[in-house]
Amino acid sequence: MKRYLGIIVALGFVIFAIVFAFQKWSAKVEEASRDSSAARIKSEYLERVGWIRSNPDEKTYKDEVGTFLRWYFTQVNTHLNEHGGNRNFDDYLKDLERKSERGGKEQQAADKKAYYAYTRKLFDLLKGGNYSPVWSATDKGMRLDVVSTDVVMAGGTPQIRFQLVVWGAQRELREESKNMKKMVTSASFNVTWKLTDEKQVLVGEMNAPGDPAMKVDYPERYIPEFPPQMVLGHFDIDQVPANVKTVDITFNVASHAGSGGEVAAVYNWKLDAPAEWKLHEGQEWKGAQESVRPTEEIDPTGALKNAPKKSPHAKK
């Protein structure tokens, strides 16, 4: 029996090596299959999303975007069924918590958690089948959605929050180092609000140059399953004077392509001011500054005859 012991041990090692190699090979096959499935979903998404981004008719866009998103998240769900994954979509948050336990910087962790929560809120809206922007427009292959215009408390005062989503801003995956890549998205903003009364006389103007608050230009950083190539953010502005009848909003979004071209998209939304956007009669419009405007700009109907006058509530 002893003379066979060495053979039995050797055979055991061979079997163990074969099993180990098979498991390792199976894991690599599964990983490759999982990566291939994820890449397929992204590829099909990018093939289909062109129409969603460029559809010029706002009504049909709103009808179709829900169907498109249901298709996308059905693909994500099938992928998770077949290959596993975190259905809570909170791997980023768990990673932050692990780093915090090892003594990470608290403020940085808090900021990152806030951005995750901000991204997650919109992700849940997109995934839940309730995505219905209050206004949308397309220009030069990019679509801008005004998701909501709720009045919220910000900085201790009521503010109109314009929650935005931009589809299709140019971006590029850059190799920062041998083992690190970074997605760089090009999207710069400038927004103006022109306010006129019922006679179309200019009451005031507001301008918001620069990026929106809580700008998220690569949502997949926080949730890999987030629909690709979106930019999120919001602008908060003061409520408008009670005598404002019409609000004329111009959103400018510039995006620089890796090939060298510059996309300068312009979206114009003109609407009657909703009641909740307005201050009560007699309330002061805080932060208003005086500036000179040509007569024809203040009153395009020509009702005001005197040359340049002051627009009493022009904001910078």
C-alpha positions as CSV (number, residue, x, y, z in Angstrom):
1,M,0.0,0.0,0.0
2,K,2.8,2.4,0.9
3,R,4.3,2.0,-2.6
4,Y,1.0,3.4,-4.0
5,L,0.8,6.3,-1.6
6,G,3.1,8.5,-3.7
7,I,1.1,7.8,-6.8
8,I,-2.2,8.5,-5.0
9,V,-0.9,11.9,-3.6
10,A,0.5,12.8,-7.0
11,L,-2.8,11.9,-8.6
12,G,-4.6,14.0,-6.0
13,F,-2.4,17.0,-6.8
14,V,-3.1,16.6,-10.5
15,I,-6.9,16.4,-10.0
16,F,-6.7,19.5,-7.7
17,A,-4.7,21.4,-10.3
18,I,-7.2,20.4,-13.0
19,V,-10.2,21.5,-10.9
20,F,-8.4,24.8,-10.0
21,A,-7.5,25.5,-13.6
22,F,-11.1,24.7,-14.7
23,Q,-12.6,27.0,-12.1
24,K,-10.2,29.8,-13.1
25,W,-11.0,29.2,-16.8
26,S,-14.7,29.2,-16.0
27,A,-14.4,32.5,-14.1
28,K,-12.6,34.1,-17.0
29,V,-15.2,32.8,-19.4
30,E,-18.0,34.2,-17.2
31,E,-16.2,37.5,-16.8
32,A,-15.7,37.8,-20.6
33,S,-19.4,36.9,-21.1
34,R,-20.5,39.5,-18.6
35,D,-18.3,42.2,-20.2
36,S,-19.6,41.2,-23.6
37,S,-23.2,41.5,-22.5
38,A,-22.6,44.9,-20.9
39,A,-20.8,46.1,-24.1
40,R,-23.7,44.8,-26.2
41,I,-26.3,46.8,-24.2
42,K,-24.2,49.9,-24.4
43,S,-23.7,49.5,-28.2
44,E,-27.4,48.9,-28.8
45,Y,-28.3,51.9,-26.6
46,L,-26.0,54.2,-28.6
47,E,-27.5,52.9,-31.8
48,R,-31.0,53.7,-30.7
49,V,-30.5,56.9,-28.7
50,G,-29.7,59.0,-31.8
51,W,-33.4,59.5,-32.6
52,I,-34.3,60.2,-29.0
53,R,-31.7,63.0,-28.9
54,S,-32.6,64.5,-32.2
55,N,-36.4,64.0,-32.5
56,P,-37.6,67.6,-33.2
57,D,-41.2,67.1,-32.0
58,E,-41.5,67.5,-28.3
59,K,-44.7,65.6,-28.0
60,T,-43.6,62.5,-29.8
61,Y,-40.3,62.6,-27.9
62,K,-42.2,62.6,-24.6
63,D,-44.3,59.7,-25.8
64,E,-41.2,57.7,-27.0
65,V,-38.6,58.4,-24.3
66,G,-40.5,56.2,-21.8
67,T,-40.6,53.3,-24.2
68,F,-36.9,53.7,-24.9
69,L,-36.0,53.8,-21.2
70,R,-38.1,50.7,-20.5
71,W,-36.3,48.8,-23.2
72,Y,-32.9,49.9,-21.8
73,F,-33.7,48.9,-18.2
74,T,-35.2,45.6,-19.4
75,Q,-31.8,44.9,-21.0
76,V,-30.1,45.8,-17.7
77,N,-32.4,43.5,-15.7
78,T,-31.8,40.6,-18.1
79,H,-28.1,41.2,-17.8
80,L,-28.3,41.0,-14.0
81,N,-30.4,37.8,-14.2
82,E,-27.9,36.1,-16.3
83,H,-24.6,37.4,-14.9
84,G,-25.4,38.6,-11.4
85,G,-24.7,42.0,-10.0
86,N,-25.9,44.5,-7.4
87,R,-29.6,45.2,-7.9
88,N,-29.4,47.9,-5.3
89,F,-26.9,49.8,-7.5
90,D,-25.0,51.1,-4.5
91,D,-21.5,49.6,-5.0
92,Y,-20.1,53.1,-5.1
93,L,-21.6,53.9,-1.8
94,K,-20.4,50.7,-0.2
95,D,-16.9,51.5,-1.5
96,L,-17.0,54.9,0.1
97,E,-18.1,53.4,3.4
98,R,-15.2,50.9,3.3
99,K,-12.7,53.8,2.7
100,S,-14.3,55.8,5.5
101,E,-13.7,52.9,7.9
102,R,-10.0,53.0,6.9
103,G,-9.8,56.6,7.9
104,G,-10.8,58.5,4.7
105,K,-11.4,62.2,4.7
106,E,-14.9,62.8,6.1
107,Q,-15.8,66.0,4.1
108,Q,-14.7,64.4,0.8
109,A,-16.7,61.3,1.6
110,A,-19.8,63.4,2.4
111,D,-19.5,65.4,-0.8
112,K,-19.1,62.1,-2.8
113,K,-22.2,60.7,-1.1
114,A,-24.1,63.8,-2.0
115,Y,-23.3,63.4,-5.6
116,Y,-24.1,59.7,-5.5
117,A,-27.5,60.5,-3.9
118,Y,-28.2,63.3,-6.5
119,T,-27.4,60.8,-9.4
120,R,-29.3,58.0,-7.8
121,K,-32.5,60.1,-7.5
122,L,-32.5,60.7,-11.3
123,F,-31.5,57.1,-12.0
124,D,-34.6,55.9,-10.0
125,L,-36.8,58.3,-11.9
126,L,-35.5,57.1,-15.3
127,K,-35.7,53.4,-14.2
128,G,-39.1,53.7,-12.6
129,G,-40.9,54.6,-15.8
130,N,-42.0,58.1,-14.5
131,Y,-39.6,60.2,-16.6
132,S,-41.7,63.0,-18.0
133,P,-39.8,66.3,-18.5
134,V,-41.8,69.5,-18.2
135,W,-40.0,70.8,-21.4
136,S,-37.6,69.5,-23.9
137,A,-35.8,70.6,-27.1
138,T,-33.1,69.4,-29.4
139,D,-30.3,71.3,-31.2
140,K,-27.2,70.0,-33.1
141,G,-27.6,66.5,-31.9
142,M,-27.9,67.3,-28.2
143,R,-31.2,67.2,-26.3
144,L,-31.9,69.3,-23.2
145,D,-34.7,68.3,-20.8
146,V,-36.0,70.5,-18.1
147,V,-37.0,67.7,-15.8
148,S,-38.7,69.9,-13.2
149,T,-39.1,73.5,-12.0
150,D,-40.1,73.1,-8.4
151,V,-39.8,75.9,-5.9
152,V,-37.4,74.7,-3.2
153,M,-35.7,76.2,-0.2
154,A,-32.1,77.0,-1.0
155,G,-29.9,79.2,1.1
156,G,-32.8,80.0,3.4
157,T,-35.0,81.5,0.6
158,P,-37.5,80.0,-1.9
159,Q,-35.8,79.4,-5.2
160,I,-37.0,78.1,-8.6
161,R,-34.9,75.0,-9.3
162,F,-34.5,74.2,-13.0
163,Q,-33.4,70.5,-12.9
164,L,-31.7,69.7,-16.2
165,V,-30.6,66.7,-18.2
166,V,-28.5,67.0,-21.4
167,W,-28.3,64.0,-23.7
168,G,-25.3,63.6,-26.0
169,A,-22.5,66.0,-24.9
170,Q,-19.2,65.0,-26.4
171,R,-16.9,63.0,-24.1
172,E,-13.6,61.1,-24.3
173,L,-12.1,58.3,-22.3
174,R,-8.5,59.4,-21.6
175,E,-5.7,57.3,-20.3
176,E,-4.3,59.2,-17.3
177,S,-1.7,56.5,-16.5
178,K,-0.9,52.9,-17.3
179,N,-3.6,51.6,-15.0
180,M,-6.0,54.6,-14.9
181,K,-8.5,56.0,-17.4
182,K,-10.7,59.0,-17.0
183,M,-13.8,60.0,-18.8
184,V,-13.7,63.7,-19.8
185,T,-17.0,65.3,-20.8
186,S,-17.2,68.7,-22.5
187,A,-20.4,70.6,-21.6
188,S,-20.4,74.3,-20.6
189,F,-23.5,76.3,-19.9
190,N,-25.0,79.8,-20.0
191,V,-28.6,80.5,-19.2
192,T,-30.6,83.8,-19.4
193,W,-34.1,84.6,-18.2
194,K,-35.9,87.6,-19.7
195,L,-39.0,88.7,-17.8
196,T,-41.8,90.8,-19.4
197,D,-45.1,92.0,-18.1
198,E,-48.5,91.6,-19.8
199,K,-47.7,94.6,-22.2
200,Q,-44.4,92.8,-23.1
201,V,-42.4,95.5,-21.4
202,L,-39.1,94.2,-20.0
203,V,-39.4,93.8,-16.2
204,G,-36.0,92.3,-15.7
205,E,-33.3,89.9,-16.8
206,M,-31.2,87.2,-15.1
207,N,-28.1,85.5,-16.3
208,A,-26.4,82.4,-15.0
209,P,-23.0,81.9,-16.7
210,G,-21.1,78.8,-15.8
211,D,-22.0,75.3,-14.9
212,P,-25.1,74.3,-13.0
213,A,-25.0,73.3,-9.4
214,M,-24.3,69.6,-8.7
215,K,-23.1,69.1,-12.2
216,V,-22.6,65.4,-12.9
217,D,-20.9,64.9,-16.3
218,Y,-20.3,61.2,-16.0
219,P,-23.2,59.5,-14.1
220,E,-21.8,56.0,-14.7
221,R,-19.0,56.9,-12.3
222,Y,-21.6,56.5,-9.5
223,I,-23.9,54.0,-11.1
224,P,-22.4,52.0,-14.0
225,E,-25.9,51.1,-15.3
226,F,-26.9,54.7,-15.7
227,P,-27.9,55.5,-19.3
228,P,-24.7,56.6,-21.1
229,Q,-23.7,60.1,-22.2
230,M,-25.9,62.3,-20.0
231,V,-25.1,65.4,-18.0
232,L,-27.1,66.3,-14.9
233,G,-27.3,69.5,-12.9
234,H,-29.6,72.3,-11.8
235,F,-29.9,76.1,-11.6
236,D,-31.6,77.9,-8.7
237,I,-33.0,81.4,-9.3
238,D,-35.0,83.8,-7.3
239,Q,-38.8,83.9,-7.6
240,V,-39.9,86.5,-10.1
241,P,-41.9,89.8,-9.5
242,A,-45.6,89.5,-9.3
243,N,-46.2,91.6,-12.4
244,V,-44.2,89.2,-14.7
245,K,-46.4,87.7,-17.4
246,T,-43.9,86.0,-19.7
247,V,-40.6,84.3,-19.0
248,D,-38.3,83.8,-22.0
249,I,-35.4,81.4,-21.2
250,T,-32.4,80.7,-23.4
251,F,-30.2,77.8,-22.5
252,N,-26.8,77.8,-24.2
253,V,-24.8,74.5,-24.1
254,A,-21.4,74.2,-25.7
255,S,-19.6,70.9,-26.2
256,H,-16.1,70.4,-27.7
257,A,-15.6,67.3,-29.7
258,G,-12.4,65.3,-29.5
259,S,-12.0,65.7,-33.3
260,G,-11.7,69.4,-32.8
261,G,-15.2,70.6,-33.6
262,E,-17.3,72.8,-31.3
263,V,-21.1,72.2,-30.9
264,A,-22.9,75.3,-29.7
265,A,-26.5,74.3,-29.0
266,V,-29.2,76.9,-28.2
267,Y,-32.6,76.1,-26.6
268,N,-35.3,78.7,-26.2
269,W,-38.3,78.2,-23.9
270,K,-40.9,80.9,-23.7
271,L,-43.8,80.5,-21.4
272,D,-46.3,82.2,-19.2
273,A,-44.9,82.5,-15.7
274,P,-46.5,79.8,-13.4
275,A,-48.1,81.3,-10.3
276,E,-45.7,79.4,-8.0
277,W,-42.7,81.1,-9.6
278,K,-44.0,84.5,-8.6
279,L,-43.5,86.6,-5.5
280,H,-46.6,87.9,-3.7
281,E,-47.7,91.4,-4.6
282,G,-45.5,93.9,-2.9
283,Q,-42.7,91.5,-2.1
284,E,-39.2,92.8,-2.9
285,W,-37.2,91.1,-5.7
286,K,-34.0,90.6,-3.8
287,G,-30.7,91.1,-5.4
288,A,-32.0,93.3,-8.3
289,Q,-29.5,95.6,-9.9
290,E,-30.1,98.5,-12.2
291,S,-28.6,98.5,-15.7
292,V,-29.2,100.5,-18.9
293,R,-31.2,99.0,-21.7
294,P,-32.2,100.4,-25.1
295,T,-35.8,101.6,-25.3
296,E,-36.7,99.1,-27.9
297,E,-35.5,96.2,-25.7
298,I,-37.5,97.4,-22.7
299,D,-40.6,98.0,-24.7
300,P,-40.5,96.4,-28.2
301,T,-44.1,97.7,-28.9
302,G,-42.6,101.3,-29.0
303,A,-44.9,102.4,-26.1
304,L,-41.9,104.0,-24.4
305,K,-40.5,106.9,-26.5
306,N,-37.6,108.2,-24.5
307,A,-34.1,106.9,-25.3
308,P,-32.2,104.6,-23.2
309,K,-34.0,103.9,-19.9
310,K,-33.3,101.8,-16.9
311,S,-34.6,98.3,-16.5
312,P,-35.3,98.4,-12.7
313,H,-34.7,94.8,-12.1
314,A,-31.9,93.6,-14.3
315,K,-29.8,91.0,-12.6
316,K,-26.3,89.9,-13.4
